[in-house]
């Protein structure tokens, strides 16, 4: 809610912000798609802040949070809040192949245990891992067969 345009570095493609829970300052890369959207949004923005020109207080946060939850409810997604976005971000990073340490850093977590709490592996990720393991084992089996044939036939 406190993001300002000065927090967005369009040249370096980075976003710097202070986490509301911890007060920790983070700088993360911004993907090209979001960067393009932000640039277009900025053209029409008259505010110093990205989301609202009002002073950020509990009342404003509750108003935005309620609006957000109602929007998702209309889309058929029950009990979805701003906080759920952190879980989604962590899970999508993991599904895309991010290692735990990079995910921890992007989320600004103090420990891998905290990151693990936010990362949820779904069936597609599990299937992909099993397929990868199966391919690895089958490739290994082929190597063993070839080695065995070569040793029986006297070739190397």
MDTraj code that builds the backbone (N, CA, C; nanometers):
import mdtraj as md
import numpy as np

residues = "UNK UNK UNK UNK UNK UNK UNK UNK UNK UNK UNK UNK UNK UNK UNK UNK UNK UNK UNK UNK UNK UNK UNK UNK UNK UNK UNK UNK UNK UNK UNK UNK UNK UNK UNK UNK UNK UNK UNK UNK UNK UNK UNK UNK UNK UNK UNK UNK UNK UNK UNK UNK UNK UNK UNK UNK UNK UNK UNK UNK UNK UNK UNK UNK UNK UNK UNK UNK UNK UNK UNK UNK UNK UNK UNK UNK UNK UNK UNK UNK UNK UNK UNK UNK UNK UNK UNK UNK UNK UNK UNK UNK UNK UNK UNK UNK UNK UNK UNK UNK UNK UNK UNK UNK UNK UNK UNK UNK UNK UNK UNK UNK UNK UNK UNK UNK UNK UNK UNK UNK UNK UNK UNK UNK UNK UNK UNK UNK UNK UNK UNK UNK UNK UNK UNK UNK UNK UNK UNK UNK UNK UNK UNK UNK UNK UNK UNK UNK UNK UNK UNK UNK UNK UNK UNK UNK".split()
xyz = np.array([
    [0.0823, -0.1200, 0.0000],
    [0.0000, 0.0000, 0.0000],
    [0.0863, 0.1259, 0.0000],
    [0.2091, 0.1169, 0.0514],
    [0.2971, 0.2334, 0.0607],
    [0.3887, 0.2499, -0.0596],
    [0.3769, 0.1627, -0.1595],
    [0.4675, 0.1713, -0.2733],
    [0.4571, 0.3068, -0.3416],
    [0.5738, 0.3634, -0.3716],
    [0.5837, 0.4899, -0.4436],
    [0.6537, 0.4632, -0.5764],
    [0.6315, 0.5527, -0.6708],
    [0.6951, 0.5365, -0.8003],
    [0.8475, 0.5380, -0.7874],
    [0.8969, 0.6075, -0.6868],
    [1.0424, 0.6101, -0.6644],
    [1.0954, 0.4736, -0.6194],
    [1.0074, 0.3816, -0.5793],
    [1.0474, 0.2463, -0.5407],
    [1.0680, 0.1554, -0.6624],
    [1.0187, 0.2006, -0.7766],
    [1.0287, 0.1224, -0.9004],
    [1.1444, 0.1771, -0.9829],
    [1.2430, 0.0915, -1.0076],
    [1.3553, 0.1310, -1.0929],
    [1.3331, 0.0662, -1.2295],
    [1.2833, 0.1470, -1.3233],
    [1.2503, 0.0952, -1.4556],
    [1.3749, 0.0567, -1.5345],
    [1.4871, 0.1216, -1.5082],
    [1.6115, 0.0921, -1.5799],
    [1.6709, -0.0413, -1.5333],
    [1.6822, -0.0585, -1.4027],
    [1.7386, -0.1825, -1.3477],
    [1.6352, -0.2945, -1.3395],
    [1.5089, -0.2623, -1.3647],
    [1.3977, -0.3574, -1.3565],
    [1.3891, -0.4186, -1.2168],
    [1.3837, -0.3290, -1.1167],
    [1.3796, -0.3699, -0.9763],
    [1.2747, -0.2909, -0.8990],
    [1.2284, -0.3539, -0.7927],
    [1.1336, -0.2912, -0.7011],
    [1.1927, -0.2997, -0.5613],
    [1.2021, -0.1863, -0.4930],
    [1.2531, -0.1827, -0.3565],
    [1.1386, -0.1422, -0.2652],
    [1.1217, -0.2175, -0.1575],
    [1.0117, -0.1888, -0.0652],
    [1.0493, -0.2322, 0.0751],
    [0.9734, -0.1850, 0.1711],
    [0.9924, -0.2233, 0.3105],
    [0.8760, -0.3134, 0.3486],
    [0.9077, -0.4330, 0.3990],
    [0.8026, -0.5256, 0.4401],
    [0.7283, -0.4678, 0.5594],
    [0.5965, -0.4744, 0.5529],
    [0.5161, -0.4173, 0.6609],
    [0.5300, -0.4956, 0.7914],
    [0.5453, -0.6283, 0.7845],
    [0.5555, -0.7092, 0.9060],
    [0.6891, -0.6923, 0.9775],
    [0.7989, -0.6941, 0.9003],
    [0.9318, -0.6990, 0.9608],
    [1.0077, -0.5667, 0.9564],
    [0.9658, -0.4780, 0.8675],
    [1.0391, -0.3528, 0.8487],
    [1.1659, -0.3720, 0.7679],
    [1.1838, -0.4914, 0.7128],
    [1.3022, -0.5257, 0.6351],
    [1.2892, -0.4673, 0.4939],
    [1.3966, -0.4068, 0.4469],
    [1.3999, -0.3481, 0.3125],
    [1.4458, -0.4559, 0.2134],
    [1.3678, -0.4759, 0.1076],
    [1.3984, -0.5753, 0.0052],
    [1.4042, -0.5106, -0.1318],
    [1.4915, -0.5620, -0.2149],
    [1.4947, -0.5244, -0.3559],
    [1.4836, -0.6527, -0.4359],
    [1.3829, -0.6586, -0.5218],
    [1.3584, -0.7764, -0.6047],
    [1.3477, -0.7346, -0.7505],
    [1.3836, -0.8260, -0.8402],
    [1.3643, -0.7971, -0.9833],
    [1.2162, -0.7930, -1.0180],
    [1.1856, -0.7197, -1.1230],
    [1.0478, -0.7136, -1.1742],
    [1.0478, -0.7799, -1.3110],
    [0.9528, -0.8699, -1.3339],
    [0.9406, -0.9343, -1.4640],
    [0.8997, -0.8353, -1.5714],
    [0.9359, -0.8652, -1.6939],
    [0.9097, -0.7758, -1.8069],
    [0.7631, -0.7422, -1.8271],
    [0.6750, -0.8391, -1.8090],
    [0.5309, -0.8174, -1.8267],
    [0.4794, -0.7163, -1.7245],
    [0.5154, -0.7361, -1.5965],
    [0.4714, -0.6435, -1.4919],
    [0.5336, -0.5060, -1.5120],
    [0.6591, -0.5016, -1.5531],
    [0.7268, -0.3744, -1.5761],
    [0.6543, -0.2927, -1.6836],
    [0.6128, -0.3612, -1.7889],
    [0.5377, -0.2953, -1.8975],
    [0.4046, -0.2406, -1.8456],
    [0.3334, -0.3222, -1.7664],
    [0.2060, -0.2786, -1.7096],
    [0.2249, -0.1576, -1.6177],
    [0.3307, -0.1619, -1.5364],
    [0.3575, -0.0495, -1.4457],
    [0.3892, 0.0780, -1.5232],
    [0.4650, 0.0657, -1.6307],
    [0.4998, 0.1823, -1.7123],
    [0.3736, 0.2451, -1.7721],
    [0.2824, 0.1616, -1.8216],
    [0.1559, 0.2113, -1.8773],
    [0.0702, 0.2745, -1.7681],
    [0.0659, 0.2109, -1.6523],
    [-0.0126, 0.2609, -1.5393],
    [0.0415, 0.3956, -1.4918],
    [0.1735, 0.4084, -1.4904],
    [0.2365, 0.5313, -1.4429],
    [0.2012, 0.6504, -1.5322],
    [0.1873, 0.6258, -1.6624],
    [0.1522, 0.7329, -1.7565],
    [0.0227, 0.8025, -1.7177],
    [-0.0718, 0.7288, -1.6622],
    [-0.2024, 0.7837, -1.6248],
    [-0.2131, 0.8171, -1.4762],
    [-0.1057, 0.7951, -1.4023],
    [-0.1097, 0.8177, -1.2582],
    [-0.0656, 0.9593, -1.2231],
    [-0.1433, 1.0225, -1.1378],
    [-0.1090, 1.1572, -1.0914],
    [-0.0530, 1.1518, -0.9497],
    [-0.0530, 1.0330, -0.8901],
    [-0.0118, 1.0180, -0.7510],
    [0.1346, 0.9798, -0.7384],
    [0.1888, 1.0095, -0.6239],
    [0.3247, 0.9675, -0.5888],
    [0.3261, 0.8186, -0.5550],
    [0.2127, 0.7707, -0.5011],
    [0.1992, 0.6299, -0.4651],
    [0.1339, 0.5529, -0.5787],
    [0.1635, 0.4237, -0.5829],
    [0.1073, 0.3400, -0.6887],
    [-0.0404, 0.3114, -0.6685],
    [-0.0832, 0.2887, -0.5427],
    [-0.2178, 0.2388, -0.5202],
    [-0.3181, 0.3414, -0.4691],
    [-0.2772, 0.4280, -0.3815],
    [-0.3728, 0.5212, -0.3229],
    [-0.2981, 0.6420, -0.2707],
    [-0.3573, 0.7581, -0.2851],
    [-0.2910, 0.8800, -0.2369],
    [-0.3207, 0.9070, -0.0893],
    [-0.4196, 0.8343, -0.0339],
    [-0.4540, 0.8529, 0.1074],
    [-0.3423, 0.8012, 0.1977],
    [-0.3399, 0.8527, 0.3200],
    [-0.2460, 0.8021, 0.4192],
    [-0.2808, 0.6557, 0.4481],
    [-0.1781, 0.5721, 0.4485],
    [-0.2016, 0.4293, 0.4737],
    [-0.2204, 0.4084, 0.6232],
    [-0.3404, 0.3587, 0.6563],
    [-0.3720, 0.3269, 0.7958],
    [-0.4543, 0.1981, 0.7958],
    [-0.4875, 0.1520, 0.9129],
    [-0.5600, 0.0250, 0.9263],
    [-0.6936, 0.0284, 0.8513],
    [-0.7632, 0.1410, 0.8566],
    [-0.8935, 0.1533, 0.7896],
    [-0.8793, 0.1362, 0.6376],
    [-0.7767, 0.1980, 0.5804],
    [-0.7541, 0.1868, 0.4360],
    [-0.7158, 0.0438, 0.3973],
    [-0.6303, -0.0181, 0.4761],
    [-0.5889, -0.1563, 0.4492],
    [-0.7090, -0.2499, 0.4544],
    [-0.7942, -0.2334, 0.5534],
    [-0.9145, -0.3166, 0.5652],
    [-1.0067, -0.2950, 0.4453],
    [-1.0217, -0.1702, 0.4018],
    [-1.1069, -0.1406, 0.2863],
    [-1.0555, -0.2117, 0.1610],
    [-0.9257, -0.2015, 0.1351],
    [-0.8678, -0.2672, 0.0177],
    [-0.8757, -0.4199, 0.0313],
    [-0.8467, -0.4702, 0.1485],
    [-0.8503, -0.6142, 0.1715],
    [-0.9909, -0.6692, 0.1494],
    [-1.0915, -0.5992, 0.1981],
    [-1.2310, -0.6419, 0.1804],
    [-1.2689, -0.6399, 0.0330],
    [-1.2296, -0.5328, -0.0366],
    [-1.2589, -0.5217, -0.1795],
    [-1.1942, -0.6375, -0.2555],
    [-1.0684, -0.6669, -0.2232],
    [-0.9929, -0.7746, -0.2857],
    [-1.0626, -0.9086, -0.2627],
    [-1.1018, -0.9360, -0.1390],
    [-1.1682, -1.0626, -0.1057],
    [-1.3025, -1.0757, -0.1765],
    [-1.3793, -0.9659, -0.1836],
    [-1.5086, -0.9684, -0.2543],
    [-1.4887, -0.9964, -0.4033],
    [-1.3855, -0.9371, -0.4609],
    [-1.3562, -0.9584, -0.6025],
    [-1.3288, -1.1062, -0.6292],
    [-1.2465, -1.1678, -0.5468],
    [-1.2162, -1.3095, -0.5664],
    [-1.3371, -1.3977, -0.5378],
    [-1.4200, -1.3580, -0.4438],
    [-1.5416, -1.4348, -0.4153],
    [-1.6328, -1.4345, -0.5380],
    [-1.6428, -1.3193, -0.6053],
    [-1.7235, -1.3108, -0.7283],
    [-1.6674, -1.4017, -0.8371],
    [-1.5352, -1.4258, -0.8327],
    [-1.4710, -1.5142, -0.9296],
    [-1.4819, -1.6617, -0.8892],
    [-1.5485, -1.6867, -0.7740],
    [-1.5688, -1.8229, -0.7275],
    [-1.4570, -1.8746, -0.6383],
    [-1.3694, -1.7847, -0.5929],
    [-1.2591, -1.8243, -0.5049],
    [-1.2900, -1.7730, -0.3649],
    [-1.3229, -1.8646, -0.2768],
    [-1.3620, -1.8296, -0.1401],
    [-1.2405, -1.8078, -0.0502],
    [-1.2561, -1.7230, 0.0494],
    [-1.1564, -1.6992, 0.1553],
    [-1.0166, -1.6700, 0.1016],
    [-1.0065, -1.5866, -0.0015],
    [-0.8766, -1.5484, -0.0571],
    [-0.8451, -1.4069, -0.0117],
    [-0.7275, -1.3893, 0.0478],
    [-0.6883, -1.2592, 0.1021],
    [-0.5543, -1.2161, 0.0443],
    [-0.5142, -1.0929, 0.0783],
    [-0.3817, -1.0446, 0.0382],
    [-0.2741, -1.1426, 0.0830],
    [-0.2882, -1.1937, 0.2027],
    [-0.1874, -1.2846, 0.2584],
    [-0.1696, -1.4090, 0.1719],
    [-0.2770, -1.4555, 0.1099],
    [-0.2677, -1.5733, 0.0240],
    [-0.1739, -1.5504, -0.0945],
    [-0.1550, -1.4244, -0.1319],
    [-0.0657, -1.3954, -0.2438],
    [0.0774, -1.4386, -0.2136],
    [0.1194, -1.4287, -0.0888],
    [0.2539, -1.4736, -0.0504],
    [0.2680, -1.6243, -0.0685],
    [0.1633, -1.6975, -0.0336],
    [0.1643, -1.8430, -0.0518],
    [0.1696, -1.8769, -0.2012],
    [0.0903, -1.8064, -0.2809],
    [0.0901, -1.8288, -0.4260],
    [0.2277, -1.7992, -0.4851],
    [0.2854, -1.6847, -0.4475],
    [0.4155, -1.6440, -0.4991],
    [0.5207, -1.7500, -0.4671],
    [0.5244, -1.7944, -0.3441],
    [0.6222, -1.8941, -0.3016],
    [0.6029, -2.0258, -0.3771],
    [0.4803, -2.0692, -0.3896],
    [0.4499, -2.1948, -0.4577],
    [0.4839, -2.1855, -0.6058],
    [0.4467, -2.0761, -0.6713],
    [0.4766, -2.0599, -0.8146],
    [0.6273, -2.0525, -0.8388],
    [0.7001, -1.9847, -0.7496],
    [0.8463, -1.9817, -0.7627],
    [0.9022, -2.1233, -0.7579],
    [0.8572, -2.2009, -0.6608],
    [0.9045, -2.3381, -0.6452],
    [0.8680, -2.4217, -0.7675],
    [0.7438, -2.4104, -0.8136],
    [0.6998, -2.4870, -0.9305],
    [0.7786, -2.4497, -1.0561],
    [0.8244, -2.3251, -1.0623],
    [0.9021, -2.2790, -1.1779],
    [1.0490, -2.3197, -1.1682],
    [1.0864, -2.3837, -1.0562],
    [1.2227, -2.4343, -1.0436],
    [1.3128, -2.3543, -0.9526],
    [1.2588, -2.2550, -0.8851],
    [1.3410, -2.1765, -0.7930],
    [1.3878, -2.2635, -0.6770],
    [1.5153, -2.2487, -0.6407],
    [1.5630, -2.3232, -0.5243],
    [1.5117, -2.2553, -0.3977],
    [1.5140, -2.3281, -0.2884],
    [1.4569, -2.2797, -0.1615],
    [1.5244, -2.1517, -0.1128],
    [1.6558, -2.1396, -0.1340],
    [1.7275, -2.0218, -0.0855],
    [1.6890, -1.8957, -0.1629],
    [1.6708, -1.9093, -0.2941],
    [1.6278, -1.7946, -0.3750],
    [1.4858, -1.7546, -0.3382],
    [1.3989, -1.8533, -0.3204],
    [1.2609, -1.8245, -0.2798],
    [1.2599, -1.7543, -0.1446],
    [1.3398, -1.8033, -0.0507],
    [1.3498, -1.7406, 0.0814],
    [1.3926, -1.5949, 0.0683],
    [1.4910, -1.5692, -0.0149],
    [1.5421, -1.4336, -0.0338],
    [1.4375, -1.3422, -0.0970],
    [1.3681, -1.3922, -0.1992],
    [1.2650, -1.3111, -0.2662],
    [1.1502, -1.2767, -0.1719],
    [1.1170, -1.3680, -0.0818],
    [1.0091, -1.3441, 0.0137],
    [1.0554, -1.2640, 0.1348],
    [1.1870, -1.2573, 0.1548],
    [1.2403, -1.1843, 0.2691],
    [1.2260, -1.2586, 0.3999],
    [1.2201, -1.3911, 0.3914],
    [1.2042, -1.4722, 0.5121],
    [1.3370, -1.4886, 0.5851],
    [1.3292, -1.5005, 0.7160],
    [1.4486, -1.5175, 0.7990],
    [1.4976, -1.6617, 0.7975],
    [1.4093, -1.7577, 0.7676],
    [1.4497, -1.8983, 0.7726],
    [1.3829, -1.9776, 0.6605],
    [1.4453, -2.0908, 0.6279],
    [1.3866, -2.1809, 0.5286],
    [1.2589, -2.2450, 0.5817],
    [1.2490, -2.2625, 0.7128],
    [1.1263, -2.3172, 0.7720],
    [1.0075, -2.2272, 0.7421],
    [1.0302, -2.0975, 0.7520],
    [0.9229, -2.0022, 0.7229],
    [0.8829, -2.0126, 0.5755],
    [0.9808, -2.0227, 0.4872],
    [0.9530, -2.0358, 0.3445],
    [0.8776, -2.1651, 0.3161],
    [0.9170, -2.2730, 0.3837],
    [0.8499, -2.4024, 0.3646],
    [0.7018, -2.3934, 0.4004],
    [0.6697, -2.3129, 0.5010],
    [0.5298, -2.2941, 0.5418],
    [0.4479, -2.2284, 0.4303],
    [0.5134, -2.1483, 0.3466],
    [0.4442, -2.0745, 0.2408],
    [0.4405, -2.1506, 0.1076],
    [0.5188, -2.2557, 0.0943],
    [0.5307, -2.3264, -0.0335],
    [0.4492, -2.4541, -0.0298],
    [0.3586, -2.4689, -0.1250],
    [0.2688, -2.5840, -0.1306],
    [0.2854, -2.6521, -0.2663],
    [0.3219, -2.7776, -0.2645],
    [0.3430, -2.8499, -0.3890],
    [0.2128, -2.9174, -0.4311],
    [0.1716, -2.8887, -0.5536],
    [0.0494, -2.9474, -0.6069],
    [0.0790, -3.0693, -0.6922],
    [-0.0251, -3.1316, -0.7405],
    [-0.0125, -3.2535, -0.8195],
    [0.0702, -3.2317, -0.9472],
    [0.0557, -3.1208, -1.0201],
    [0.1395, -3.1038, -1.1400],
    [0.2897, -3.1069, -1.1086],
    [0.3302, -3.0425, -1.0008],
    [0.4721, -3.0433, -0.9631],
    [0.5161, -3.1833, -0.9215],
    [0.4298, -3.2533, -0.8494],
    [0.4632, -3.3897, -0.8078],
    [0.4749, -3.4816, -0.9291],
    [0.3808, -3.4678, -1.0252],
    [0.3852, -3.5499, -1.1471],
    [0.5140, -3.5234, -1.2248],
    [0.5474, -3.3978, -1.2393],
    [0.6683, -3.3601, -1.3120],
    [0.7924, -3.4204, -1.2469],
    [0.7982, -3.4172, -1.1157],
    [0.9116, -3.4746, -1.0434],
    [0.9184, -3.6255, -1.0633],
    [0.8042, -3.6923, -1.0559],
    [0.8007, -3.8370, -1.0756],
    [0.8425, -3.8716, -1.2186],
    [0.7953, -3.7951, -1.3176],
    [0.8355, -3.8199, -1.4565],
    [0.9869, -3.8014, -1.4731],
    [1.0408, -3.6983, -1.4088],
    [1.1851, -3.6755, -1.4137],
    [1.2625, -3.7893, -1.3504],
    [1.2132, -3.8383, -1.2363],
    [1.2790, -3.9509, -1.1695],
    [1.2704, -4.0760, -1.2566],
    [1.1543, -4.0983, -1.3159],
    [1.1349, -4.2148, -1.4020],
    [1.2322, -4.2106, -1.5206],
    [1.2444, -4.0944, -1.5828],
    [1.3380, -4.0782, -1.6957],
    [1.4806, -4.1034, -1.6495],
    [1.5164, -4.0505, -1.5348],
    [1.6512, -4.0696, -1.4805],
    [1.6797, -4.2191, -1.4605],
    [1.5840, -4.2912, -1.4010],
    [1.6023, -4.4340, -1.3757],
    [1.6087, -4.5118, -1.5070],
    [1.5216, -4.4774, -1.6016],
    [1.5218, -4.5481, -1.7303],
    [1.6527, -4.5230, -1.8046],
    [1.7018, -4.3999, -1.8018],
    [1.8307, -4.3692, -1.8651],
    [1.9430, -4.4472, -1.7980],
    [1.9361, -4.4568, -1.6662],
    [2.0364, -4.5303, -1.5901],
    [2.0295, -4.6790, -1.6268],
    [1.9098, -4.7305, -1.6427],
    [1.8900, -4.8699, -1.6793],
    [1.9499, -4.8973, -1.8169],
    [1.9298, -4.8044, -1.9116],
    [1.9876, -4.8185, -2.0456],
    [2.1396, -4.8250, -2.0373],
    [2.2000, -4.7414, -1.9543],
    [2.3453, -4.7414, -1.9384],
    [2.3926, -4.8751, -1.8815],
    [2.3188, -4.9291, -1.7853],
    [2.3546, -5.0583, -1.7251],
    [2.3442, -5.1687, -1.8299],
    [2.2359, -5.1666, -1.9119],
    [2.2180, -5.2681, -2.0171],
    [2.3332, -5.2627, -2.1165],
    [2.3680, -5.1431, -2.1604],
    [2.4757, -5.1268, -2.2580],
    [2.6080, -5.1757, -2.1989],
    [2.6346, -5.1410, -2.0723],
    [2.7565, -5.1854, -2.0045],
    [2.7581, -5.3367, -1.9959],
    [2.6450, -5.3973, -1.9609],
    [2.6366, -5.5434, -1.9485],
    [2.6570, -5.6116, -2.0832],
    [2.5965, -5.5589, -2.1875],
    [2.6115, -5.6169, -2.3218],
    [2.7571, -5.6054, -2.3654],
    [2.8176, -5.4901, -2.3439],
    [2.9562, -5.4708, -2.3830],
    [3.0498, -5.5659, -2.3091],
    [3.0224, -5.5905, -2.1817],
    [3.1114, -5.6802, -2.1065],
    [3.0934, -5.8251, -2.1495],
    [2.9711, -5.8643, -2.1867],
    [2.9455, -6.0001, -2.2333],
    [3.0065, -6.0217, -2.3715],
    [2.9936, -5.9203, -2.4544],
    [3.0426, -5.9316, -2.5921],
    [3.1929, -5.9034, -2.6030],
    [3.2528, -5.8589, -2.4943],
    [3.3960, -5.8332, -2.4950],
    [3.4328, -5.6985, -2.5565],
    [3.3347, -5.6078, -2.5682],
    [3.3641, -5.4740, -2.6198],
    [3.3549, -5.3744, -2.5071],
    [3.4133, -5.2586, -2.5269],
    [3.4047, -5.1539, -2.4232],
    [3.3443, -5.0280, -2.4763],
])
top = md.Topology()
chain = top.add_chain()
for i, resn in enumerate(residues, 1):
    res = top.add_residue(resn, chain, resSeq=i)
    for name in ("N", "CA", "C"):
        top.add_atom(name, md.element.get_by_symbol(name[0]), res)
traj = md.Trajectory(xyz[None], top)
